[in-house]
Amino acid sequence: MMQDDIPWSRPEVGDDELNAIAAAFKDDWLTMGPRVARFEQAMAQRMQVEHAVAVSSGSVALDIALKVLGVGPGDEVIVPAITYFATAAAVSRVGATAVFVDVDSRNLSLNPQLILEAVSPRTKGLVYIDYGGLPADSQRLIELADQLGLFALQDAAHSLGGRYQSAPLGSQASISTMSFHMAKTMTTIEGGMIFAHNQADADAMRVYRNQGESGKYLHARLGYNARMNDIMAAVGLSQLGKLDRFLEGRRRVADAYQRHFDAAGIDTLANPIANSDAAHFLYTILIDDRDQVAQELKHQGIDTRICYPMPLYRQEVYANGHAPCRALPCPVSEAVSQRVLNLPLFPSMSQAQIDRVVQAVERQHRQRLVSGL
């Protein structure tokens, strides 16, 4: 009997979201309107922040955040060498130079111990992520930034559903951004949000997302058409109502993986931060011959991802000088990008699917142990 393929991610969307979209159509308000405002209020409450500003994508959320933080040509911004391209691309798009710094081998988040080496007279701030939903050392990173007179911007694209000390993961910095892309823990199909603890920052964000308008046809800044529409917000509100169930499902899968891989001696990432909980956006193993393993899993109908296949300074846009950057030595990033593999993880994943993934990975692991004897 042929087995169905196991996707890397499966959005949990259905009749609830379709009905929410239909209701938005019937209300005849399709662009940014009352549902966007309700979604912002609900997310601000969920994240325990003062202000939430909905935008059209997580990428433009980063652009606007950097603009509000005053980043521009001539500035440098510290970025982890292992992260999604958008984290660094936002720095480049506002005309600044990305400075790539190595990550902590335990959780692949920006290593606070290396920040001082990266700072120059041009350094304006740093951007960090919670890789795969594993909490970064936010307290140390923010304290260092404060001591050095820099900003700390939290790219919380992976963070939704985790906790850091007593607060939701993703709310630690004065400004943080989030993505609601289709593959994320909850989705608005596309879309993003910026969180702020300061009224003035939030006001500036709202101006930037709406073509820089300070009033109708009055433009105070060079802004963006970055508005979220009410259809996206309707989907988001429906998804938010189910978020706790999504998170429980992801935790169930991640815990099952961890039990098996600990017993099998397969390397995985860890959460090194006390009094915190991971968001379980990614489940990551570190395995030799990674590309071959991924190909073998694909042959068996198991989809995977490689987040991420190289340190960002090796991407063509930076390596060929199309965008300025500088990079510190990044031995962890170089090594881990050759071994990192992200396994299927979604809330509705069945025990049979989990078992198939585990057995396939363990079989590949055993073959490499034997061949290495």
N, C-alpha and C positions, 0 to 999 in steps of 0.2 A: 504494500500500500504506500502510495506516494505521500510524503509529508509536506504540509504547507511551509512556505518560507517564513522565517522569523525576521520581521523588520527591526531595524535599529531603534526606531521610534515610531509610535503610532498615536496620532492626535486623538484625544477622547472627545470627539464632537459628534453630534447627532440631532435628534428631533428637538431637544431643548434649544440648541443654538439656532436651528432653522426657524423655530417658532419665534425666537427673539428677533431674528432678522425680519420676519414677516410683520411683526408688531411695529418695528421701526418704519417699515414701508407704509403701513397703515396710518401711522402718526404723521407722515408726510414731512419728516425732518431728517434728511439723510446726511447732511454735512455736520460739522461740529455743533452740537446742541445739548439738550438736557441729559441725554444718556451719557455723553462724555463727562459732563459735570458730576453725574452720579457715580460714574466709574472712578473718577479722580477722588471723590470723597471716600468711597469704599476702600480704595487702595491706600489712601493716606491713613485711614483707620487701621487697616490690616498691618501696615508697615510701622505704625506708631510714629509717624512724622507729621509735621504741621501742614506741609503742602505737597501736592502731587500734580504734575502737569503732563497730560497725555499728549503724545506726539505720534507721528506716522511710522516711526521705526526706532529700534534701539540704537541704530547708527547715528541718526540725526539727533537723538537724545544726547549722545556724547558730544557731537558738534556744538550744540546749543550750550551744554554745560561748560565746555571749554571757553566759549565766547563770554559767558557770564562771569567766568573766573578770570577774564582779562588776558587770555593767551593769544599771542599773535606772532608775526614775523620777528625773528631775533631771539625768541624764547626757546628754552629747552624744557621738555617734560619727560620724566622718568617713566618707563613702561616695562612690564615684565617681558622677557624674551619669548616666553611661552604664553600665548593668548590668542584669541581670534583676531584676525587681521583688522577688524573694525576698531579695536581698542587703540592701535597705533595709527591707523589711517585717519582717525578724527584729529589727532595731533598734527598730522601732516596737512590735512585739509585747511586748518586754520593758519597755516604758514609757519608753524613751529617745527623744531627738530626733535624727533623721538630719540631718546637715549635708552638703549636696551640693557637691562640688568637681569642677572641670573635669578632663578627661582629656588625655593626650598625643596629639597628632594622628597620630603615627606608628603607634601600636598600640592606642589607645583605652583604655589602662589609667590608673589614678589618677596624676595628675601630681605628683611629689614637690615640685616647685618652688612649689606653691600651698598646701602643708600649713600652713605657718606662718600664712598669712592666715586660715585657717579655725579655728585653735585659740582656745578661750576658757577661762576658769576651770572650765567645766563639762565640758570635753572629756575623755573617758575613753580613747578609742582610735580606731583607724581600721580599716576593712575594705577590702580591695582584691581585684581579680580579675586573672586572666591572660586578657584578652578573646580569645575564639576560640581559645585555646591559645597566643597570642603572649605571651611572658614579660613580666611587669611588671618594673619596676626594684626588685626585692625588697630588695636590699642597701641601697639608699638609703632606701626606705620604712621598713625595720626599724630602720636606724640613726637616722633622724629620730624615730621613735616612742620608741626607747630614750632619746635625748637629752632628749625632752620628758616622759619619765615616762609614756608611753602604751603601750597594747598595740597590736600589729599582728596582725590576724586575716586569714588568706588564704582567701578563698572560691575553692576550686580546682575548681569545677564544670566548667570548660573545660580543665583543666590536664593531665589524665592522658595520659602518653606523651611529654610534653616534657621538656626538661632545662634546668637553670639552673646554670651553672658545672659542678660535678661531681656534682650531686644531681638526683634526679627533680623535675620541676616540680610544685609543690604541696606540697612539704615544707619550704619556706623559713622560714615563721613557726613560733613555738612551738606554735601550734594552727592547724590548717587543716581545711577541710571539703570533702567531695566528694559529687557526685550520681551515681547510677546509673539515672537516668530512662531511659525507652525510647529516647530520641533521642541519648543520650550515647555516647561512644566504646566503652564496654562497659556492659552493663545487668544489673540484677537485676529488671527490669520497672519497679518503683519501688525506692526505697531510697537510702541514703546512708551516709557514714562520716565520722568525726571522727578526725583524726590528732593525736597529742600527743607531745612529747618529754619530758614530765614525768609521773612516776607519780601524783602527787597529782591532777593535772588529769584523767588518765585515770580514776582511781578515782571522782572526782566526776561525770564524764560517765556512767559506768555506773550510778550512783545515779539521776541525772536521767532516763535513758532508761527506767527501770523503776519508774515511779510514785514516785520518790524513796525507794525502799526501801533501807535500810541492812541490813536482815535481813528474814526473812519476816514480813510484816505489821507491820514496824517502819519508820516513815517519817520520815526525817531532813530531807527537803527537799520542796518542792512540785515534783514532777517531771511526767513525761509518760509516756503509753503509746507509746513510740517504739521498741519492739523490732523488729529485723529477724527474720523467721522463717526456718526451715531450708529452705523451698522457695525463697525468694529467694536465700539463700546458696548453694544448690545450683546455681542458674542462674549466680550470680556466679563460682563456682569453675570452672564450665565455660567461661564467657566469659574468665576470666583466663588460662586455658590457651591461648587463641587471640589474646590481646591483641597480641602482637608482629606477628602476621599482619595484624590489623586496622590497626595503626599503619602498617605498610608500605604497605597499600592506600591509606590516606588520604594518605600522603606522595606516593605516585605520582600521585594525582589533583591534589593541590595543586601539585606541581611542573609538571605539564602545563599547568594553568591559568596559572601564573605565566609560563611561557615565552611563551605566546600573548599574554597581556595586556601583558607588557612590550613585546613587538614591536608591539602595536597602540596603545600609548600610553594604555592604560586605567588609571586610578588604582586602586591596591590598598593594603592595609595592609602594614607591614613589621615585621620583628623588629629593633629597634634595640639589643638587649642582646648584648654580646660573649660568646663562649663559652657560647652557649645555643642550644637547638633548640625550634622551635614544636611544639605538640601536634597541630595541624591539626584542631581540632574544628570551626571554621568556616572557610570561605574567603570573604573579603569583598572586594567591589569598591565603589568610590565613583563614583556616576554621576549626572549631572543628569537631571531628570524621572524620578526613581527610581520613583515610584508607577506612572507610565505604562509604564516599561520592565518592571516586575514584572508588570503586567497583560498586556502583549504576550507576555512569556515564558510566562505561564500559558495564553494562547490557543494557544501552540505546544506545550503539554503539558509545560512545564518548571516545576516547583515551586520557589519561593524562600522565604526568610524575611527579615524586617527586624529585626535585632537591634542596636539597638532603635529604635522609631519616634519616641521623644521622650525628652528628659532626664526623669529620674524625678520631679523636682519639678513637672512639668506633668501627671503622672497625677492623676486626680480626687481620690483619697484624700488627696493632699498639697495640691493646688491649692485644694481647698475646705475645707482645715483639719480634715479628719477625723482626720488624724494630724499631730502637730507636726513641722515641719522648718524649716530655713533653708538658703538657697542662696547661694553666691558667684556672681559673674558667670561664666557657662560658655559663652563664644563658640564653642569647639571643639565642645562637645556639641550646641549649637543647630544649628551648620552641618552636622555629620556626620550627625545624625539625619535630615536631609533627603536625604542622598545614599547612605547605607549600604544595601547589598543583599548577602545571603548566598546563595551559589549551591549547587546540589546537591553533596553530598560524602559518600560512603560507600565502604567498602573494595571492594565488588564492582562498582563503577561501571566500565562497559566503555569502551574507547577510542571506540567509536561514540557513546556517550552524552556523553562529554567533548567530542567534536567538535561534537555538536549544540548543547550549551550554549555553547561558545566561539563558534561561528558566529552563533548567535542574539544573543549579547551584542555581538559586534563589529558586526553589522548595525545594531543599535540605536545603538551608539556613532557609526558613520559617518553615520547619518541625522541625528544631532544636530549633528555637525560641519558637515554641508552646510547644514542649516537655520540655523546660526549665522553663516554667511558673509554 
